[in-house]
């Protein structure tokens, strides 16, 4: 019954299961987000450190007046892209040498498919790569023109000194030639006599296919740039927890986990739980209804249609057998007087009303725990568990008096019964006890 009551509130149960599931999944998602964030933070730290160290190393070599000469065996065609096809300057040769070291000692960093590392020379308008670029790399004036590139933060020229105090610049997100790929550049300026002559650039190509549905966007708050990595394709995506990673003096990454994503992604839990509980409830209700119908059918089969008392089939009932199996019960046998005369004189309808009158009086006289049975014709039996013999005799007398007090006025017929009482001793069958009651009735007649 408790399950039935609960199952009837399937919506509430489904919601409770949904909340528990979402809470559990949220813990897993938060842990996964933390691990992803730490991975991103470690990777960016490596990129930042690499860019700054490359710039400092190149400046140190230029300060030492290093002159680099390439041997004839060195092929620069796949690693150097030029806007004007001019001969490589000494600073560009130094950058080529520094990037050779990168290629030797940081092979995993320089050969990643989504990463290009190069030196941008403002002097000779060239791009000098650590390794050949993984795809076509267009070289245009916008890469070297401070009026164009500084407005999108894709170069260090014309940027304020306060923005370069940490020797790092992080660009805005911009589109590559591939519409499914965005680019972020991490760069460190190279100075000669206080003038920027180039940048070491780590070019990160972001493919959204690999971001598991995440989006990246730039947001300017005052003079501070935020790169928000989140799920803008979800409604109310700003309702999110976030982890913040400073990149440079005016740039930070915000790694978001929207609450709404967890709620929407796991709505299936709510629907599946509701459907399962609804189906179980329907099956359980159907089963209970079937049992109820079966019990009702069994009860109707063991009930007398005219008087609504039990009939002889009740003797096969398990509950009845359990009630008398200890042998501590008393039997009252009841027999109608002159019923043949009533039927012959006034018809069977009068006889039926007389039987109904006896049955109603029996219900009013005996306990609910007693078994009231129409034995057949105008004979009735009362089985009284745990009832003393003298108490049963008093009840039998009261029954006779109550029946006689109310005649059938419409037929001017008095209804009377005789009774016999017997008590089981535990050694005889029910039929033996009924026979003893019958003998007692015969004596009273």
C-alpha distance (Angstrom), angle and dihedral (degrees) to the residues before:
residue distance angle dihedral
X1 . . .
X2 3.79 . .
X3 3.80 90.2 .
X4 3.79 90.5 48.6
X5 3.80 91.2 53.1
X6 3.80 91.7 47.3
X7 3.79 94.4 44.7
X8 3.78 89.7 54.1
X9 3.80 85.8 64.3
X10 3.80 93.4 54.3
X11 3.82 92.7 144.9
X12 3.80 92.3 57.6
X13 3.80 92.5 45.2
X14 3.82 91.0 47.9
X15 3.79 90.6 50.4
X16 3.80 91.3 49.5
X17 3.82 91.5 50.0
X18 3.81 89.3 46.6
X19 3.82 92.3 52.4
X20 3.81 91.3 48.5
X21 3.81 91.9 47.2
X22 3.81 92.9 46.9
X23 3.81 90.9 48.4
X24 3.79 91.2 51.3
X25 3.82 93.3 44.9
X26 3.82 90.2 46.4
X27 3.80 89.8 58.2
X28 3.82 89.5 51.6
X29 3.82 92.0 46.1
X30 3.80 92.6 48.6
X31 3.80 90.3 51.0
X32 3.82 90.9 47.9
X33 3.81 91.0 47.6
X34 3.81 90.8 50.8
X35 3.80 90.8 52.2
X36 3.81 92.1 47.0
X37 3.80 90.6 47.1
X38 3.81 92.0 50.7
X39 3.80 89.6 49.5
X40 3.82 91.3 50.7
X41 3.82 90.7 46.2
X42 3.81 92.8 50.9
X43 3.80 91.9 47.1
X44 3.81 93.3 48.9
X45 3.80 91.2 47.3
X46 3.80 88.2 54.4
X47 3.81 91.9 49.3
X48 3.81 93.3 46.3
X49 3.79 93.0 47.8
X50 3.80 91.9 46.4
X51 3.82 93.2 51.3
X52 3.80 94.2 47.6
X53 3.82 93.9 44.7
X54 3.81 91.3 49.4
X55 3.80 90.6 52.3
X56 3.81 93.3 47.5
X57 3.82 92.1 46.6
X58 3.80 91.5 51.2
X59 3.82 91.7 48.5
X60 3.81 90.2 49.8
X61 3.80 91.4 52.5
X62 3.81 92.0 47.1
X63 3.81 90.6 48.8
X64 3.82 87.9 54.2
X65 3.81 88.5 52.9
X66 3.77 91.3 -118.6
X67 3.78 112.9 -173.7
X68 3.78 113.6 -158.3
X69 3.79 121.5 -161.0
X70 3.76 120.7 -171.1
X71 3.76 117.5 -138.5
X72 3.76 119.0 -127.3
X73 3.81 89.9 -109.1
X74 3.82 92.1 64.9
X75 3.79 111.7 93.9
X76 3.80 112.0 -156.2
X77 3.79 97.8 172.7
X78 3.81 96.0 98.1
X79 3.81 95.2 41.2
X80 3.79 103.0 42.6
X81 3.79 123.8 65.0
X82 3.79 117.0 -174.9
X83 3.79 132.9 -166.4
X84 3.83 93.3 -154.8
X85 3.84 104.9 19.1
X86 3.82 90.4 -121.1
X87 3.79 123.0 158.9
X88 3.82 113.7 -86.6
X89 3.79 113.3 -95.6
X90 3.79 123.0 -133.2
X91 3.82 91.6 -102.4
X92 3.80 89.9 52.6
X93 3.79 90.4 50.0
X94 3.81 89.6 50.6
X95 3.82 89.0 50.2
X96 3.83 89.3 49.6
X97 3.79 89.1 52.7
X98 3.83 93.0 47.9
X99 3.78 90.8 49.7
X100 3.81 89.6 49.3
X101 3.79 86.3 61.1
X102 3.80 89.3 50.3
X103 3.77 89.9 51.8
X104 3.78 90.2 50.9
X105 3.83 100.2 44.4
X106 3.81 102.4 27.2
X107 3.76 102.1 38.8
X108 3.84 94.3 147.6
X109 3.79 90.7 52.6
X110 3.79 97.3 46.4
X111 3.80 97.4 43.8
X112 3.80 100.6 50.3
X113 3.80 112.2 128.2
X114 3.80 94.5 -130.5
X115 3.83 95.9 42.7
X116 3.82 130.2 77.9
X117 3.79 119.4 -177.4
X118 3.78 117.9 -165.5
X119 3.79 146.1 146.8
X120 3.80 116.1 -117.8
X121 3.78 110.8 -150.2
X122 3.78 115.4 -155.5
X123 3.81 89.2 -175.4
X124 3.80 99.2 58.2
X125 3.82 96.6 16.7
X126 3.77 94.3 -124.1
X127 3.78 138.7 134.4
X128 3.80 112.9 -137.2
X129 3.83 111.6 -165.4
X130 3.78 129.5 -155.4
X131 3.80 87.4 -141.6
X132 3.76 132.1 4.8
X133 3.85 108.9 -76.4
X134 3.79 114.9 -100.1
X135 3.81 93.0 -129.9
X136 3.79 141.6 13.6
X137 3.78 107.7 -55.8
X138 3.81 114.1 -161.3
X139 3.80 115.0 -143.0
X140 3.81 113.3 -154.6
X141 3.78 140.0 157.0
X142 3.82 90.8 -99.2
X143 3.80 89.2 73.4
X144 3.79 91.5 62.4
X145 3.81 105.2 26.7
X146 3.85 108.7 98.1
X147 3.79 92.3 -155.7
X148 3.80 89.5 60.9
X149 3.79 107.0 30.8
X150 3.81 99.2 40.4
X151 3.82 91.7 55.2
X152 3.80 89.5 60.7
X153 3.83 92.3 37.5
X154 3.81 90.5 -119.0
X155 3.81 93.1 129.7
X156 3.79 137.2 29.1
X157 3.80 97.0 -124.9
X158 3.82 117.7 116.5
X159 3.82 91.3 6.5
X160 3.80 117.3 138.6
X161 3.79 118.0 -97.6
X162 3.80 91.1 -119.0
X163 3.81 88.8 60.2
X164 3.80 90.9 53.0
X165 3.81 98.6 43.9
X166 3.81 90.9 104.9
X167 3.85 91.3 42.2
X168 3.80 90.4 -119.2
X169 3.79 134.4 113.0
X170 3.79 124.6 -178.7
X171 3.78 115.2 -162.0
X172 3.76 129.2 -136.5
X173 3.79 115.4 -99.6
X174 3.78 110.8 -91.0
X175 3.79 136.5 174.6
X176 3.77 123.4 -99.0
X177 3.78 123.7 -151.4
X178 3.81 87.0 -86.2
X179 3.84 107.4 75.6
X180 3.81 91.0 -148.8
X181 3.80 93.0 56.2
X182 3.80 128.9 72.9
X183 3.80 125.7 -168.8
X184 3.80 132.9 -138.1
X185 3.81 119.5 -176.5
X186 3.79 126.0 -154.2
X187 3.81 109.6 -165.5
X188 3.79 140.7 173.5
X189 3.83 121.4 -158.3
X190 3.82 122.8 -124.9
X191 3.82 115.2 -142.0
X192 3.80 131.6 -157.0
X193 3.81 114.4 -176.6
X194 3.82 89.7 -17.4
X195 3.80 93.9 -52.9
X196 3.78 124.0 113.2
X197 3.80 109.6 -122.3
X198 3.80 98.3 170.0
X199 3.79 149.0 -23.0
X200 3.76 133.6 -115.3
X201 3.78 103.0 -135.8
X202 3.79 132.3 -163.7
X203 3.77 105.4 -163.4
X204 3.85 112.8 -157.0
X205 3.78 116.3 -163.7
X206 3.80 111.7 -157.9
X207 3.77 116.7 -154.5
X208 3.80 111.1 -165.9
X209 3.79 89.5 -153.4
X210 3.81 86.9 73.1
X211 3.80 96.5 45.4
X212 3.82 97.2 77.7
X213 3.79 92.3 -122.5
X214 3.79 95.7 -44.1
X215 3.80 122.8 139.4
X216 3.80 130.4 -150.4
X217 3.77 124.5 -150.2
X218 3.79 137.4 164.6
X219 3.78 119.3 -123.6
X220 3.80 123.9 -173.3
X221 3.81 115.5 -149.3
X222 3.82 108.9 -179.6
X223 3.80 103.5 -48.2
X224 3.81 93.7 -28.6
X225 3.79 122.5 101.5
X226 3.80 120.3 -145.7
X227 3.77 124.5 -166.9
X228 3.76 104.1 -155.3
X229 3.79 114.2 -158.2
X230 3.79 106.0 -168.9
X231 3.78 146.0 105.5
X232 3.80 107.3 -71.0
X233 3.81 90.1 164.5
X234 3.83 88.6 72.3
X235 3.82 121.7 81.1
X236 3.81 116.2 -107.4
X237 3.82 88.8 13.2
X238 3.82 90.7 160.9
X239 3.80 89.5 70.0
X240 3.78 89.6 87.6
X241 3.73 144.0 122.0
X242 3.78 114.6 -123.0
X243 3.79 145.6 -166.0
X244 3.81 117.4 -143.6
X245 3.80 124.7 -146.7
X246 3.85 117.8 -175.4
X247 3.81 110.7 -142.5
X248 3.79 103.0 178.6
X249 3.80 138.6 -17.2
X250 3.80 94.4 -65.5
X251 3.81 105.1 17.9
X252 3.80 134.0 76.3
X253 3.78 138.5 167.6
X254 3.81 119.4 -128.8
X255 3.80 112.2 -158.9
X256 3.79 107.7 -160.0
X257 3.78 134.9 -161.8
X258 3.81 107.6 -172.0
X259 3.79 115.9 -146.6
X260 3.79 88.4 -144.8
X261 3.84 90.9 61.2
X262 3.79 92.4 58.2
X263 3.81 90.4 45.9
X264 3.81 95.2 48.8
X265 3.82 96.9 40.0
X266 3.79 90.5 54.5
X267 3.79 100.2 43.0
X268 3.80 86.2 107.8
X269 3.82 87.4 71.6
X270 3.81 89.3 60.1
X271 3.80 94.1 48.0
X272 3.81 96.1 42.1
X273 3.80 92.1 47.6
X274 3.80 91.6 48.0
X275 3.82 91.7 49.0
X276 3.83 93.0 46.7
X277 3.80 92.9 48.7
X278 3.81 91.3 44.1
X279 3.81 90.9 51.4
X280 3.82 91.9 46.3
X281 3.80 89.4 47.8
X282 3.79 91.6 50.7
X283 3.80 91.9 47.7
X284 3.79 91.9 45.1
X285 3.81 91.9 46.9
X286 3.79 90.8 47.0
X287 3.78 90.6 49.6
X288 3.81 91.8 47.5
X289 3.80 90.1 47.5
X290 3.79 89.9 49.7
X291 3.80 90.7 50.0
X292 3.79 89.8 46.9
X293 3.79 91.4 50.9
X294 3.79 90.3 46.2
X295 3.80 91.7 48.7
X296 3.79 89.7 46.6
X297 3.81 90.8 49.7
X298 3.79 91.3 48.8
X299 3.80 90.2 47.4
X300 3.81 91.4 49.3
X301 3.79 89.9 49.1
X302 3.81 90.4 54.0
X303 3.80 94.7 43.4
X304 3.78 127.7 86.4
X305 3.80 109.2 -121.6
X306 3.80 96.2 -145.5
X307 3.82 101.2 46.3
X308 3.85 101.5 19.4
X309 3.79 87.8 -130.6
X310 3.79 121.3 127.3
X311 3.77 118.2 -84.7
X312 3.81 128.4 -146.9
X313 3.83 91.9 -78.8
X314 3.78 88.5 74.9
X315 3.80 87.5 76.7
X316 3.84 86.7 74.2
X317 3.81 92.9 52.7
X318 3.84 115.0 113.7
X319 3.79 92.6 -141.9
X320 3.80 90.3 52.9
X321 3.81 91.4 48.1
X322 3.81 90.5 51.1
X323 3.83 90.5 50.0
X324 3.81 94.0 57.2
X325 3.80 103.2 27.9
X326 3.81 93.1 96.0
X327 3.82 88.6 59.4
X328 3.82 94.5 -128.2
X329 3.77 102.3 125.8
X330 3.78 141.3 103.4
X331 3.81 127.5 -135.5
X332 3.81 127.1 -146.4
X333 3.79 114.4 -167.3
X334 3.83 114.6 -158.6
X335 3.80 125.5 -164.2
X336 3.79 126.4 -175.5
X337 3.82 118.9 -125.9
X338 3.81 122.6 -128.7
X339 3.81 94.5 -10.0
X340 3.81 92.0 147.4
X341 3.80 88.6 56.5
X342 3.82 91.3 49.4
X343 3.82 91.8 50.5
X344 3.79 93.2 45.0
X345 3.81 95.0 46.2
X346 3.81 103.5 35.4
X347 3.79 103.6 18.1
X348 3.77 134.7 -109.9
X349 3.80 92.3 -69.5
X350 3.79 89.7 65.6
X351 3.82 89.0 46.6
X352 3.82 90.4 51.4
X353 3.81 91.3 49.9
X354 3.79 89.4 50.9
X355 3.82 90.8 52.6
X356 3.82 90.8 48.4
X357 3.82 89.5 49.8
X358 3.83 90.6 53.6
X359 3.86 91.6 47.3
X360 3.83 93.0 50.2
X361 3.78 91.7 48.5
X362 3.82 90.2 49.8
X363 3.83 90.6 53.0
X364 3.81 89.8 50.6
X365 3.80 93.2 47.7
X366 3.80 105.9 44.3
X367 3.79 134.9 57.1
X368 3.80 124.6 -93.7
X369 3.80 88.2 -117.8
X370 3.81 91.5 58.7
X371 3.78 120.0 95.3
X372 3.83 111.8 -124.2
X373 3.80 111.2 -163.2
X374 3.77 134.6 179.8
X375 3.77 99.4 -140.3
X376 3.80 95.3 -168.9
X377 3.82 137.9 -58.8
X378 3.82 106.9 -9.7
X379 3.82 93.9 -18.9
X380 3.81 122.0 108.3
X381 3.79 134.2 -179.1
X382 3.79 129.5 -157.0
X383 3.83 116.8 -160.6
X384 3.80 109.1 -161.7
X385 3.84 115.4 -170.3
X386 3.82 115.6 -148.8
X387 3.81 94.3 1.1
X388 3.85 121.3 140.0
X389 3.79 117.8 -124.7
X390 3.82 95.2 -118.0
X391 3.83 91.5 51.4
X392 3.80 90.2 50.5
X393 3.81 90.9 50.4
X394 3.82 90.9 52.3
X395 3.81 90.7 49.7
X396 3.81 90.9 48.6
X397 3.83 90.0 53.1
X398 3.82 91.2 48.1
X399 3.82 89.9 49.7
X400 3.83 92.3 52.9
X401 3.80 91.6 49.0
X402 3.84 94.5 45.8
X403 3.81 92.8 50.4
X404 3.80 93.0 48.0
X405 3.83 92.9 48.0
X406 3.82 91.7 66.3
X407 3.80 114.8 54.2
X408 3.81 123.4 -174.6
X409 3.82 95.3 -97.6
X410 3.82 95.6 -171.5
X411 3.80 89.1 61.2
X412 3.80 96.9 27.7
X413 3.81 88.8 -126.2
X414 3.79 127.0 146.8
X415 3.80 115.2 -142.6
X416 3.77 117.5 -148.3
X417 3.80 136.6 169.8
X418 3.78 138.0 -167.7
X419 3.78 122.0 -142.1
X420 3.76 139.8 -157.4
X421 3.80 126.1 -164.7
X422 3.81 130.8 -157.3
X423 3.80 134.8 166.6
X424 3.79 125.0 -141.6
X425 3.79 116.5 -123.4
X426 3.80 95.9 -165.6
X427 3.79 97.7 -107.4
X428 3.81 100.2 80.4
X429 3.79 135.5 64.7
X430 3.79 124.9 -107.6
X431 3.77 90.7 -104.1
X432 3.81 89.5 53.4
X433 3.82 90.2 54.5
X434 3.82 91.3 47.2
X435 3.82 87.7 51.4
X436 3.82 89.3 53.1
X437 3.82 89.4 50.8
X438 3.79 89.2 49.6
X439 3.81 89.7 53.2
X440 3.81 89.4 50.2
X441 3.81 89.5 50.8
X442 3.80 90.8 50.5
X443 3.78 90.9 53.5
X444 3.81 91.5 49.9
X445 3.79 91.1 52.8
